Amino acid sequence: MSVLEGIPIDLQIVLGSTSIPIRQVLKMSRGAMIPLDCGQDDPTRVYVNDRLVAEGRILVNGEAMSLEITHVVERER
């Protein structure tokens, strides 16, 4: 296993996404709100090297945030 431990991966935790015009981005300042394409109860997605591998939910405990995995996506064969 030690050979694999040094291999870097790209891990993304995705709450949601949106498409907005560049002019809106340029006008943003502190406190700006960006609407996402998801609801509060929708799963957060976990991607490894751009491949969806799991879904979960965000947990907040004081200042700490974590992701609880609720579903592991089966690999395509």
mmCIF file of the N, C-alpha and C atoms, coordinates in Angstrom:
data_MODEL
# 
_entry.id   MODEL 
# 
loop_
_atom_site.group_PDB 
_atom_site.id 
_atom_site.type_symbol 
_atom_site.label_atom_id 
_atom_site.label_alt_id 
_atom_site.label_comp_id 
_atom_site.label_asym_id 
_atom_site.label_entity_id 
_atom_site.label_seq_id 
_atom_site.pdbx_PDB_ins_code 
_atom_site.Cartn_x 
_atom_site.Cartn_y 
_atom_site.Cartn_z 
_atom_site.occupancy 
_atom_site.B_iso_or_equiv 
_atom_site.pdbx_formal_charge 
_atom_site.auth_seq_id 
_atom_site.auth_comp_id 
_atom_site.auth_asym_id 
_atom_site.auth_atom_id 
_atom_site.pdbx_PDB_model_num 
ATOM 1   N N  . MET A 1 1  ? 0.805   -1.188 0.000   1.00 0.00 ? 1  MET A N  1 
ATOM 2   C CA . MET A 1 1  ? 0.000   0.000  0.000   1.00 0.00 ? 1  MET A CA 1 
ATOM 3   C C  . MET A 1 1  ? 0.859   1.268  0.000   1.00 0.00 ? 1  MET A C  1 
ATOM 4   N N  . SER A 1 2  ? 2.066   1.213  0.544   1.00 0.00 ? 2  SER A N  1 
ATOM 5   C CA . SER A 1 2  ? 2.890   2.415  0.663   1.00 0.00 ? 2  SER A CA 1 
ATOM 6   C C  . SER A 1 2  ? 3.218   3.030  -0.694  1.00 0.00 ? 2  SER A C  1 
ATOM 7   N N  . VAL A 1 3  ? 3.246   2.245  -1.750  1.00 0.00 ? 3  VAL A N  1 
ATOM 8   C CA . VAL A 1 3  ? 3.502   2.773  -3.098  1.00 0.00 ? 3  VAL A CA 1 
ATOM 9   C C  . VAL A 1 3  ? 2.367   3.706  -3.513  1.00 0.00 ? 3  VAL A C  1 
ATOM 10  N N  . LEU A 1 4  ? 1.138   3.361  -3.177  1.00 0.00 ? 4  LEU A N  1 
ATOM 11  C CA . LEU A 1 4  ? -0.026  4.153  -3.563  1.00 0.00 ? 4  LEU A CA 1 
ATOM 12  C C  . LEU A 1 4  ? -0.182  5.420  -2.727  1.00 0.00 ? 4  LEU A C  1 
ATOM 13  N N  . GLU A 1 5  ? 0.327   5.416  -1.519  1.00 0.00 ? 5  GLU A N  1 
ATOM 14  C CA . GLU A 1 5  ? 0.126   6.546  -0.620  1.00 0.00 ? 5  GLU A CA 1 
ATOM 15  C C  . GLU A 1 5  ? 0.707   7.848  -1.139  1.00 0.00 ? 5  GLU A C  1 
ATOM 16  N N  . GLY A 1 6  ? 1.699   7.804  -1.982  1.00 0.00 ? 6  GLY A N  1 
ATOM 17  C CA . GLY A 1 6  ? 2.342   9.016  -2.495  1.00 0.00 ? 6  GLY A CA 1 
ATOM 18  C C  . GLY A 1 6  ? 1.753   9.542  -3.792  1.00 0.00 ? 6  GLY A C  1 
ATOM 19  N N  . ILE A 1 7  ? 0.753   8.870  -4.341  1.00 0.00 ? 7  ILE A N  1 
ATOM 20  C CA . ILE A 1 7  ? 0.164   9.300  -5.617  1.00 0.00 ? 7  ILE A CA 1 
ATOM 21  C C  . ILE A 1 7  ? -0.848  10.413 -5.356  1.00 0.00 ? 7  ILE A C  1 
ATOM 22  N N  . PRO A 1 8  ? -0.625  11.593 -5.961  1.00 0.00 ? 8  PRO A N  1 
ATOM 23  C CA . PRO A 1 8  ? -1.571  12.694 -5.748  1.00 0.00 ? 8  PRO A CA 1 
ATOM 24  C C  . PRO A 1 8  ? -2.860  12.475 -6.545  1.00 0.00 ? 8  PRO A C  1 
ATOM 25  N N  . ILE A 1 9  ? -3.965  12.916 -5.970  1.00 0.00 ? 9  ILE A N  1 
ATOM 26  C CA . ILE A 1 9  ? -5.253  12.881 -6.662  1.00 0.00 ? 9  ILE A CA 1 
ATOM 27  C C  . ILE A 1 9  ? -5.885  14.269 -6.545  1.00 0.00 ? 9  ILE A C  1 
ATOM 28  N N  . ASP A 1 10 ? -6.821  14.558 -7.430  1.00 0.00 ? 10 ASP A N  1 
ATOM 29  C CA . ASP A 1 10 ? -7.585  15.794 -7.369  1.00 0.00 ? 10 ASP A CA 1 
ATOM 30  C C  . ASP A 1 10 ? -8.930  15.463 -6.741  1.00 0.00 ? 10 ASP A C  1 
ATOM 31  N N  . LEU A 1 11 ? -9.181  15.962 -5.534  1.00 0.00 ? 11 LEU A N  1 
ATOM 32  C CA . LEU A 1 11 ? -10.414 15.689 -4.810  1.00 0.00 ? 11 LEU A CA 1 
ATOM 33  C C  . LEU A 1 11 ? -11.247 16.953 -4.756  1.00 0.00 ? 11 LEU A C  1 
ATOM 34  N N  . GLN A 1 12 ? -12.507 16.859 -5.186  1.00 0.00 ? 12 GLN A N  1 
ATOM 35  C CA . GLN A 1 12 ? -13.407 18.006 -5.156  1.00 0.00 ? 12 GLN A CA 1 
ATOM 36  C C  . GLN A 1 12 ? -14.651 17.640 -4.362  1.00 0.00 ? 12 GLN A C  1 
ATOM 37  N N  . ILE A 1 13 ? -15.050 18.527 -3.466  1.00 0.00 ? 13 ILE A N  1 
ATOM 38  C CA . ILE A 1 13 ? -16.294 18.403 -2.715  1.00 0.00 ? 13 ILE A CA 1 
ATOM 39  C C  . ILE A 1 13 ? -17.202 19.497 -3.271  1.00 0.00 ? 13 ILE A C  1 
ATOM 40  N N  . VAL A 1 14 ? -18.287 19.102 -3.958  1.00 0.00 ? 14 VAL A N  1 
ATOM 41  C CA . VAL A 1 14 ? -19.114 20.059 -4.699  1.00 0.00 ? 14 VAL A CA 1 
ATOM 42  C C  . VAL A 1 14 ? -20.479 20.211 -4.037  1.00 0.00 ? 14 VAL A C  1 
ATOM 43  N N  . LEU A 1 15 ? -20.748 21.411 -3.557  1.00 0.00 ? 15 LEU A N  1 
ATOM 44  C CA . LEU A 1 15 ? -22.044 21.721 -2.964  1.00 0.00 ? 15 LEU A CA 1 
ATOM 45  C C  . LEU A 1 15 ? -23.096 21.930 -4.050  1.00 0.00 ? 15 LEU A C  1 
ATOM 46  N N  . GLY A 1 16 ? -22.729 22.614 -5.106  1.00 0.00 ? 16 GLY A N  1 
ATOM 47  C CA . GLY A 1 16 ? -23.631 22.932 -6.202  1.00 0.00 ? 16 GLY A CA 1 
ATOM 48  C C  . GLY A 1 16 ? -22.883 23.762 -7.221  1.00 0.00 ? 16 GLY A C  1 
ATOM 49  N N  . SER A 1 17 ? -23.593 24.212 -8.233  1.00 0.00 ? 17 SER A N  1 
ATOM 50  C CA . SER A 1 17 ? -22.954 25.040 -9.259  1.00 0.00 ? 17 SER A CA 1 
ATOM 51  C C  . SER A 1 17 ? -23.980 26.022 -9.807  1.00 0.00 ? 17 SER A C  1 
ATOM 52  N N  . THR A 1 18 ? -23.482 26.920 -10.624 1.00 0.00 ? 18 THR A N  1 
ATOM 53  C CA . THR A 1 18 ? -24.355 27.892 -11.281 1.00 0.00 ? 18 THR A CA 1 
ATOM 54  C C  . THR A 1 18 ? -23.622 28.462 -12.482 1.00 0.00 ? 18 THR A C  1 
ATOM 55  N N  . SER A 1 19 ? -24.341 29.143 -13.304 1.00 0.00 ? 19 SER A N  1 
ATOM 56  C CA . SER A 1 19 ? -23.765 29.839 -14.449 1.00 0.00 ? 19 SER A CA 1 
ATOM 57  C C  . SER A 1 19 ? -24.215 31.291 -14.350 1.00 0.00 ? 19 SER A C  1 
ATOM 58  N N  . ILE A 1 20 ? -23.240 32.197 -14.259 1.00 0.00 ? 20 ILE A N  1 
ATOM 59  C CA . ILE A 1 20 ? -23.565 33.612 -14.142 1.00 0.00 ? 20 ILE A CA 1 
ATOM 60  C C  . ILE A 1 20 ? -22.709 34.409 -15.121 1.00 0.00 ? 20 ILE A C  1 
ATOM 61  N N  . PRO A 1 21 ? -23.208 35.561 -15.553 1.00 0.00 ? 21 PRO A N  1 
ATOM 62  C CA . PRO A 1 21 ? -22.419 36.387 -16.473 1.00 0.00 ? 21 PRO A CA 1 
ATOM 63  C C  . PRO A 1 21 ? -21.190 36.980 -15.791 1.00 0.00 ? 21 PRO A C  1 
ATOM 64  N N  . ILE A 1 22 ? -20.153 37.206 -16.548 1.00 0.00 ? 22 ILE A N  1 
ATOM 65  C CA . ILE A 1 22 ? -18.906 37.753 -16.014 1.00 0.00 ? 22 ILE A CA 1 
ATOM 66  C C  . ILE A 1 22 ? -19.138 39.119 -15.377 1.00 0.00 ? 22 ILE A C  1 
ATOM 67  N N  . ARG A 1 23 ? -20.079 39.896 -15.903 1.00 0.00 ? 23 ARG A N  1 
ATOM 68  C CA . ARG A 1 23 ? -20.324 41.224 -15.324 1.00 0.00 ? 23 ARG A CA 1 
ATOM 69  C C  . ARG A 1 23 ? -20.801 41.121 -13.875 1.00 0.00 ? 23 ARG A C  1 
ATOM 70  N N  . GLN A 1 24 ? -21.539 40.036 -13.568 1.00 0.00 ? 24 GLN A N  1 
ATOM 71  C CA . GLN A 1 24 ? -21.994 39.830 -12.193 1.00 0.00 ? 24 GLN A CA 1 
ATOM 72  C C  . GLN A 1 24 ? -20.809 39.491 -11.281 1.00 0.00 ? 24 GLN A C  1 
ATOM 73  N N  . VAL A 1 25 ? -19.888 38.695 -11.785 1.00 0.00 ? 25 VAL A N  1 
ATOM 74  C CA . VAL A 1 25 ? -18.686 38.344 -11.020 1.00 0.00 ? 25 VAL A CA 1 
ATOM 75  C C  . VAL A 1 25 ? -17.860 39.600 -10.739 1.00 0.00 ? 25 VAL A C  1 
ATOM 76  N N  . LEU A 1 26 ? -17.714 40.455 -11.741 1.00 0.00 ? 26 LEU A N  1 
ATOM 77  C CA . LEU A 1 26 ? -16.913 41.663 -11.583 1.00 0.00 ? 26 LEU A CA 1 
ATOM 78  C C  . LEU A 1 26 ? -17.529 42.653 -10.596 1.00 0.00 ? 26 LEU A C  1 
ATOM 79  N N  . LYS A 1 27 ? -18.840 42.600 -10.405 1.00 0.00 ? 27 LYS A N  1 
ATOM 80  C CA . LYS A 1 27 ? -19.526 43.501 -9.475  1.00 0.00 ? 27 LYS A CA 1 
ATOM 81  C C  . LYS A 1 27 ? -19.562 42.958 -8.042  1.00 0.00 ? 27 LYS A C  1 
ATOM 82  N N  . MET A 1 28 ? -19.125 41.741 -7.831  1.00 0.00 ? 28 MET A N  1 
ATOM 83  C CA . MET A 1 28 ? -19.219 41.120 -6.514  1.00 0.00 ? 28 MET A CA 1 
ATOM 84  C C  . MET A 1 28 ? -18.326 41.815 -5.499  1.00 0.00 ? 28 MET A C  1 
ATOM 85  N N  . SER A 1 29 ? -18.814 41.830 -4.283  1.00 0.00 ? 29 SER A N  1 
ATOM 86  C CA . SER A 1 29 ? -18.029 42.327 -3.170  1.00 0.00 ? 29 SER A CA 1 
ATOM 87  C C  . SER A 1 29 ? -18.319 41.428 -1.973  1.00 0.00 ? 29 SER A C  1 
ATOM 88  N N  . ARG A 1 30 ? -17.678 41.715 -0.885  1.00 0.00 ? 30 ARG A N  1 
ATOM 89  C CA . ARG A 1 30 ? -17.873 40.904 0.320   1.00 0.00 ? 30 ARG A CA 1 
ATOM 90  C C  . ARG A 1 30 ? -19.362 40.846 0.665   1.00 0.00 ? 30 ARG A C  1 
ATOM 91  N N  . GLY A 1 31 ? -19.843 39.641 0.959   1.00 0.00 ? 31 GLY A N  1 
ATOM 92  C CA . GLY A 1 31 ? -21.246 39.456 1.313   1.00 0.00 ? 31 GLY A CA 1 
ATOM 93  C C  . GLY A 1 31 ? -22.151 39.130 0.136   1.00 0.00 ? 31 GLY A C  1 
ATOM 94  N N  . ALA A 1 32 ? -21.604 39.124 -1.069  1.00 0.00 ? 32 ALA A N  1 
ATOM 95  C CA . ALA A 1 32 ? -22.414 38.802 -2.246  1.00 0.00 ? 32 ALA A CA 1 
ATOM 96  C C  . ALA A 1 32 ? -22.941 37.371 -2.129  1.00 0.00 ? 32 ALA A C  1 
ATOM 97  N N  . MET A 1 33 ? -24.151 37.161 -2.574  1.00 0.00 ? 33 MET A N  1 
ATOM 98  C CA . MET A 1 33 ? -24.775 35.837 -2.533  1.00 0.00 ? 33 MET A CA 1 
ATOM 99  C C  . MET A 1 33 ? -24.810 35.269 -3.948  1.00 0.00 ? 33 MET A C  1 
ATOM 100 N N  . ILE A 1 34 ? -24.405 34.020 -4.107  1.00 0.00 ? 34 ILE A N  1 
ATOM 101 C CA . ILE A 1 34 ? -24.433 33.343 -5.396  1.00 0.00 ? 34 ILE A CA 1 
ATOM 102 C C  . ILE A 1 34 ? -25.391 32.169 -5.275  1.00 0.00 ? 34 ILE A C  1 
ATOM 103 N N  . PRO A 1 35 ? -26.516 32.199 -5.990  1.00 0.00 ? 35 PRO A N  1 
ATOM 104 C CA . PRO A 1 35 ? -27.461 31.087 -5.908  1.00 0.00 ? 35 PRO A CA 1 
ATOM 105 C C  . PRO A 1 35 ? -26.888 29.842 -6.596  1.00 0.00 ? 35 PRO A C  1 
ATOM 106 N N  . LEU A 1 36 ? -27.098 28.690 -5.974  1.00 0.00 ? 36 LEU A N  1 
ATOM 107 C CA . LEU A 1 36 ? -26.629 27.426 -6.533  1.00 0.00 ? 36 LEU A CA 1 
ATOM 108 C C  . LEU A 1 36 ? -27.811 26.617 -7.038  1.00 0.00 ? 36 LEU A C  1 
ATOM 109 N N  . ASP A 1 37 ? -27.526 25.619 -7.853  1.00 0.00 ? 37 ASP A N  1 
ATOM 110 C CA . ASP A 1 37 ? -28.566 24.787 -8.465  1.00 0.00 ? 37 ASP A CA 1 
ATOM 111 C C  . ASP A 1 37 ? -28.985 23.611 -7.585  1.00 0.00 ? 37 ASP A C  1 
ATOM 112 N N  . CYS A 1 38 ? -28.922 23.807 -6.268  1.00 0.00 ? 38 CYS A N  1 
ATOM 113 C CA . CYS A 1 38 ? -29.263 22.713 -5.363  1.00 0.00 ? 38 CYS A CA 1 
ATOM 114 C C  . CYS A 1 38 ? -30.011 23.257 -4.159  1.00 0.00 ? 38 CYS A C  1 
ATOM 115 N N  . GLY A 1 39 ? -30.649 22.362 -3.451  1.00 0.00 ? 39 GLY A N  1 
ATOM 116 C CA . GLY A 1 39 ? -31.359 22.731 -2.240  1.00 0.00 ? 39 GLY A CA 1 
ATOM 117 C C  . GLY A 1 39 ? -30.579 22.328 -1.005  1.00 0.00 ? 39 GLY A C  1 
ATOM 118 N N  . GLN A 1 40 ? -31.042 22.760 0.124   1.00 0.00 ? 40 GLN A N  1 
ATOM 119 C CA . GLN A 1 40 ? -30.366 22.493 1.397   1.00 0.00 ? 40 GLN A CA 1 
ATOM 120 C C  . GLN A 1 40 ? -30.237 21.004 1.679   1.00 0.00 ? 40 GLN A C  1 
ATOM 121 N N  . ASP A 1 41 ? -31.210 20.211 1.267   1.00 0.00 ? 41 ASP A N  1 
ATOM 122 C CA . ASP A 1 41 ? -31.198 18.776 1.553   1.00 0.00 ? 41 ASP A CA 1 
ATOM 123 C C  . ASP A 1 41 ? -30.600 17.932 0.429   1.00 0.00 ? 41 ASP A C  1 
ATOM 124 N N  . ASP A 1 42 ? -30.162 18.568 -0.660  1.00 0.00 ? 42 ASP A N  1 
ATOM 125 C CA . ASP A 1 42 ? -29.548 17.820 -1.761  1.00 0.00 ? 42 ASP A CA 1 
ATOM 126 C C  . ASP A 1 42 ? -28.168 17.321 -1.344  1.00 0.00 ? 42 ASP A C  1 
ATOM 127 N N  . PRO A 1 43 ? -27.746 16.175 -1.874  1.00 0.00 ? 43 PRO A N  1 
ATOM 128 C CA . PRO A 1 43 ? -26.435 15.642 -1.487  1.00 0.00 ? 43 PRO A CA 1 
ATOM 129 C C  . PRO A 1 43 ? -25.283 16.476 -2.026  1.00 0.00 ? 43 PRO A C  1 
ATOM 130 N N  . THR A 1 44 ? -24.196 16.484 -1.275  1.00 0.00 ? 44 THR A N  1 
ATOM 131 C CA . THR A 1 44 ? -22.942 17.073 -1.720  1.00 0.00 ? 44 THR A CA 1 
ATOM 132 C C  . THR A 1 44 ? -22.195 15.985 -2.475  1.00 0.00 ? 44 THR A C  1 
ATOM 133 N N  . ARG A 1 45 ? -21.601 16.331 -3.596  1.00 0.00 ? 45 ARG A N  1 
ATOM 134 C CA . ARG A 1 45 ? -20.943 15.329 -4.440  1.00 0.00 ? 45 ARG A CA 1 
ATOM 135 C C  . ARG A 1 45 ? -19.435 15.335 -4.230  1.00 0.00 ? 45 ARG A C  1 
ATOM 136 N N  . VAL A 1 46 ? -18.851 14.133 -4.282  1.00 0.00 ? 46 VAL A N  1 
ATOM 137 C CA . VAL A 1 46 ? -17.407 13.959 -4.117  1.00 0.00 ? 46 VAL A CA 1 
ATOM 138 C C  . VAL A 1 46 ? -16.854 13.422 -5.431  1.00 0.00 ? 46 VAL A C  1 
ATOM 139 N N  . TYR A 1 47 ? -15.909 14.172 -6.004  1.00 0.00 ? 47 TYR A N  1 
ATOM 140 C CA . TYR A 1 47 ? -15.266 13.773 -7.255  1.00 0.00 ? 47 TYR A CA 1 
ATOM 141 C C  . TYR A 1 47 ? -13.792 13.504 -6.995  1.00 0.00 ? 47 TYR A C  1 
ATOM 142 N N  . VAL A 1 48 ? -13.280 12.433 -7.580  1.00 0.00 ? 48 VAL A N  1 
ATOM 143 C CA . VAL A 1 48 ? -11.849 12.146 -7.569  1.00 0.00 ? 48 VAL A CA 1 
ATOM 144 C C  . VAL A 1 48 ? -11.406 12.102 -9.018  1.00 0.00 ? 48 VAL A C  1 
ATOM 145 N N  . ASN A 1 49 ? -10.467 12.982 -9.355  1.00 0.00 ? 49 ASN A N  1 
ATOM 146 C CA . ASN A 1 49 ? -9.987  13.098 -10.737 1.00 0.00 ? 49 ASN A CA 1 
ATOM 147 C C  . ASN A 1 49 ? -11.153 13.234 -11.712 1.00 0.00 ? 49 ASN A C  1 
ATOM 148 N N  . ASP A 1 50 ? -12.090 14.122 -11.393 1.00 0.00 ? 50 ASP A N  1 
ATOM 149 C CA . ASP A 1 50 ? -13.266 14.446 -12.219 1.00 0.00 ? 50 ASP A CA 1 
ATOM 150 C C  . ASP A 1 50 ? -14.274 13.309 -12.358 1.00 0.00 ? 50 ASP A C  1 
ATOM 151 N N  . ARG A 1 51 ? -14.172 12.282 -11.545 1.00 0.00 ? 51 ARG A N  1 
ATOM 152 C CA . ARG A 1 51 ? -15.128 11.170 -11.587 1.00 0.00 ? 51 ARG A CA 1 
ATOM 153 C C  . ARG A 1 51 ? -15.921 11.159 -10.278 1.00 0.00 ? 51 ARG A C  1 
ATOM 154 N N  . LEU A 1 52 ? -17.264 11.137 -10.394 1.00 0.00 ? 52 LEU A N  1 
ATOM 155 C CA . LEU A 1 52 ? -18.117 11.085 -9.221  1.00 0.00 ? 52 LEU A CA 1 
ATOM 156 C C  . LEU A 1 52 ? -17.902 9.754  -8.509  1.00 0.00 ? 52 LEU A C  1 
ATOM 157 N N  . VAL A 1 53 ? -17.528 9.817  -7.233  1.00 0.00 ? 53 VAL A N  1 
ATOM 158 C CA . VAL A 1 53 ? -17.255 8.590  -6.484  1.00 0.00 ? 53 VAL A CA 1 
ATOM 159 C C  . VAL A 1 53 ? -18.165 8.411  -5.273  1.00 0.00 ? 53 VAL A C  1 
ATOM 160 N N  . ALA A 1 54 ? -18.753 9.518  -4.785  1.00 0.00 ? 54 ALA A N  1 
ATOM 161 C CA . ALA A 1 54 ? -19.596 9.405  -3.590  1.00 0.00 ? 54 ALA A CA 1 
ATOM 162 C C  . ALA A 1 54 ? -20.477 10.637 -3.449  1.00 0.00 ? 54 ALA A C  1 
ATOM 163 N N  . GLU A 1 55 ? -21.469 10.495 -2.582  1.00 0.00 ? 55 GLU A N  1 
ATOM 164 C CA . GLU A 1 55 ? -22.322 11.619 -2.195  1.00 0.00 ? 55 GLU A CA 1 
ATOM 165 C C  . GLU A 1 55 ? -22.396 11.636 -0.676  1.00 0.00 ? 55 GLU A C  1 
ATOM 166 N N  . GLY A 1 56 ? -22.645 12.800 -0.130  1.00 0.00 ? 56 GLY A N  1 
ATOM 167 C CA . GLY A 1 56 ? -22.716 12.895 1.319   1.00 0.00 ? 56 GLY A CA 1 
ATOM 168 C C  . GLY A 1 56 ? -23.434 14.151 1.748   1.00 0.00 ? 56 GLY A C  1 
ATOM 169 N N  . ARG A 1 57 ? -23.266 14.454 3.032   1.00 0.00 ? 57 ARG A N  1 
ATOM 170 C CA . ARG A 1 57 ? -23.866 15.673 3.566   1.00 0.00 ? 57 ARG A CA 1 
ATOM 171 C C  . ARG A 1 57 ? -22.856 16.375 4.448   1.00 0.00 ? 57 ARG A C  1 
ATOM 172 N N  . ILE A 1 58 ? -22.906 17.692 4.404   1.00 0.00 ? 58 ILE A N  1 
ATOM 173 C CA . ILE A 1 58 ? -21.994 18.521 5.178   1.00 0.00 ? 58 ILE A CA 1 
ATOM 174 C C  . ILE A 1 58 ? -22.456 18.556 6.635   1.00 0.00 ? 58 ILE A C  1 
ATOM 175 N N  . LEU A 1 59 ? -21.514 18.361 7.539   1.00 0.00 ? 59 LEU A N  1 
ATOM 176 C CA . LEU A 1 59 ? -21.780 18.462 8.977   1.00 0.00 ? 59 LEU A CA 1 
ATOM 177 C C  . LEU A 1 59 ? -20.940 19.610 9.537   1.00 0.00 ? 59 LEU A C  1 
ATOM 178 N N  . VAL A 1 60 ? -21.538 20.399 10.418  1.00 0.00 ? 60 VAL A N  1 
ATOM 179 C CA . VAL A 1 60 ? -20.826 21.512 11.041  1.00 0.00 ? 60 VAL A CA 1 
ATOM 180 C C  . VAL A 1 60 ? -20.864 21.307 12.544  1.00 0.00 ? 60 VAL A C  1 
ATOM 181 N N  . ASN A 1 61 ? -19.677 21.341 13.144  1.00 0.00 ? 61 ASN A N  1 
ATOM 182 C CA . ASN A 1 61 ? -19.545 21.205 14.592  1.00 0.00 ? 61 ASN A CA 1 
ATOM 183 C C  . ASN A 1 61 ? -18.679 22.359 15.075  1.00 0.00 ? 61 ASN A C  1 
ATOM 184 N N  . GLY A 1 62 ? -19.322 23.433 15.508  1.00 0.00 ? 62 GLY A N  1 
ATOM 185 C CA . GLY A 1 62 ? -18.570 24.618 15.901  1.00 0.00 ? 62 GLY A CA 1 
ATOM 186 C C  . GLY A 1 62 ? -17.902 25.223 14.687  1.00 0.00 ? 62 GLY A C  1 
ATOM 187 N N  . GLU A 1 63 ? -16.575 25.321 14.737  1.00 0.00 ? 63 GLU A N  1 
ATOM 188 C CA . GLU A 1 63 ? -15.801 25.876 13.623  1.00 0.00 ? 63 GLU A CA 1 
ATOM 189 C C  . GLU A 1 63 ? -15.379 24.811 12.606  1.00 0.00 ? 63 GLU A C  1 
ATOM 190 N N  . ALA A 1 64 ? -15.591 23.537 12.934  1.00 0.00 ? 64 ALA A N  1 
ATOM 191 C CA . ALA A 1 64 ? -15.131 22.448 12.070  1.00 0.00 ? 64 ALA A CA 1 
ATOM 192 C C  . ALA A 1 64 ? -16.245 21.975 11.132  1.00 0.00 ? 64 ALA A C  1 
ATOM 193 N N  . MET A 1 65 ? -15.884 21.736 9.886   1.00 0.00 ? 65 MET A N  1 
ATOM 194 C CA . MET A 1 65 ? -16.809 21.165 8.906   1.00 0.00 ? 65 MET A CA 1 
ATOM 195 C C  . MET A 1 65 ? -16.267 19.815 8.474   1.00 0.00 ? 65 MET A C  1 
ATOM 196 N N  . SER A 1 66 ? -17.171 18.909 8.187   1.00 0.00 ? 66 SER A N  1 
ATOM 197 C CA . SER A 1 66 ? -16.767 17.604 7.666   1.00 0.00 ? 66 SER A CA 1 
ATOM 198 C C  . SER A 1 66 ? -17.844 17.119 6.713   1.00 0.00 ? 66 SER A C  1 
ATOM 199 N N  . LEU A 1 67 ? -17.546 16.056 5.990   1.00 0.00 ? 67 LEU A N  1 
ATOM 200 C CA . LEU A 1 67 ? -18.480 15.466 5.045   1.00 0.00 ? 67 LEU A CA 1 
ATOM 201 C C  . LEU A 1 67 ? -18.757 14.036 5.468   1.00 0.00 ? 67 LEU A C  1 
ATOM 202 N N  . GLU A 1 68 ? -20.016 13.728 5.708   1.00 0.00 ? 68 GLU A N  1 
ATOM 203 C CA . GLU A 1 68 ? -20.432 12.362 6.011   1.00 0.00 ? 68 GLU A CA 1 
ATOM 204 C C  . GLU A 1 68 ? -20.830 11.701 4.693   1.00 0.00 ? 68 GLU A C  1 
ATOM 205 N N  . ILE A 1 69 ? -20.155 10.628 4.323   1.00 0.00 ? 69 ILE A N  1 
ATOM 206 C CA . ILE A 1 69 ? -20.478 9.902  3.096   1.00 0.00 ? 69 ILE A CA 1 
ATOM 207 C C  . ILE A 1 69 ? -21.772 9.123  3.318   1.00 0.00 ? 69 ILE A C  1 
ATOM 208 N N  . THR A 1 70 ? -22.760 9.361  2.458   1.00 0.00 ? 70 THR A N  1 
ATOM 209 C CA . THR A 1 70 ? -24.051 8.678  2.563   1.00 0.00 ? 70 THR A CA 1 
ATOM 210 C C  . THR A 1 70 ? -24.268 7.662  1.453   1.00 0.00 ? 70 THR A C  1 
ATOM 211 N N  . HIS A 1 71 ? -23.492 7.796  0.370   1.00 0.00 ? 71 HIS A N  1 
ATOM 212 C CA . HIS A 1 71 ? -23.659 6.880  -0.771  1.00 0.00 ? 71 HIS A CA 1 
ATOM 213 C C  . HIS A 1 71 ? -22.348 6.812  -1.538  1.00 0.00 ? 71 HIS A C  1 
ATOM 214 N N  . VAL A 1 72 ? -21.876 5.615  -1.809  1.00 0.00 ? 72 VAL A N  1 
ATOM 215 C CA . VAL A 1 72 ? -20.691 5.409  -2.645  1.00 0.00 ? 72 VAL A CA 1 
ATOM 216 C C  . VAL A 1 72 ? -21.181 4.975  -4.019  1.00 0.00 ? 72 VAL A C  1 
ATOM 217 N N  . VAL A 1 73 ? -20.741 5.688  -5.042  1.00 0.00 ? 73 VAL A N  1 
ATOM 218 C CA . VAL A 1 73 ? -21.167 5.391  -6.410  1.00 0.00 ? 73 VAL A CA 1 
ATOM 219 C C  . VAL A 1 73 ? -20.435 4.154  -6.919  1.00 0.00 ? 73 VAL A C  1 
ATOM 220 N N  . GLU A 1 74 ? -21.185 3.226  -7.460  1.00 0.00 ? 74 GLU A N  1 
ATOM 221 C CA . GLU A 1 74 ? -20.567 2.008  -8.004  1.00 0.00 ? 74 GLU A CA 1 
ATOM 222 C C  . GLU A 1 74 ? -19.805 2.334  -9.278  1.00 0.00 ? 74 GLU A C  1 
ATOM 223 N N  . ARG A 1 75 ? -18.668 1.688  -9.420  1.00 0.00 ? 75 ARG A N  1 
ATOM 224 C CA . ARG A 1 75 ? -17.832 1.900  -10.612 1.00 0.00 ? 75 ARG A CA 1 
ATOM 225 C C  . ARG A 1 75 ? -18.484 1.226  -11.813 1.00 0.00 ? 75 ARG A C  1 
ATOM 226 N N  . GLU A 1 76 ? -18.299 1.879  -12.973 1.00 0.00 ? 76 GLU A N  1 
ATOM 227 C CA . GLU A 1 76 ? -18.751 1.267  -14.227 1.00 0.00 ? 76 GLU A CA 1 
ATOM 228 C C  . GLU A 1 76 ? -17.787 0.162  -14.601 1.00 0.00 ? 76 GLU A C  1 
ATOM 229 N N  . ARG A 1 77 ? -18.318 -0.907 -15.145 1.00 0.00 ? 77 ARG A N  1 
ATOM 230 C CA . ARG A 1 77 ? -17.456 -2.037 -15.537 1.00 0.00 ? 77 ARG A CA 1 
ATOM 231 C C  . ARG A 1 77 ? -17.240 -2.056 -17.005 1.00 0.00 ? 77 ARG A C  1 
# 
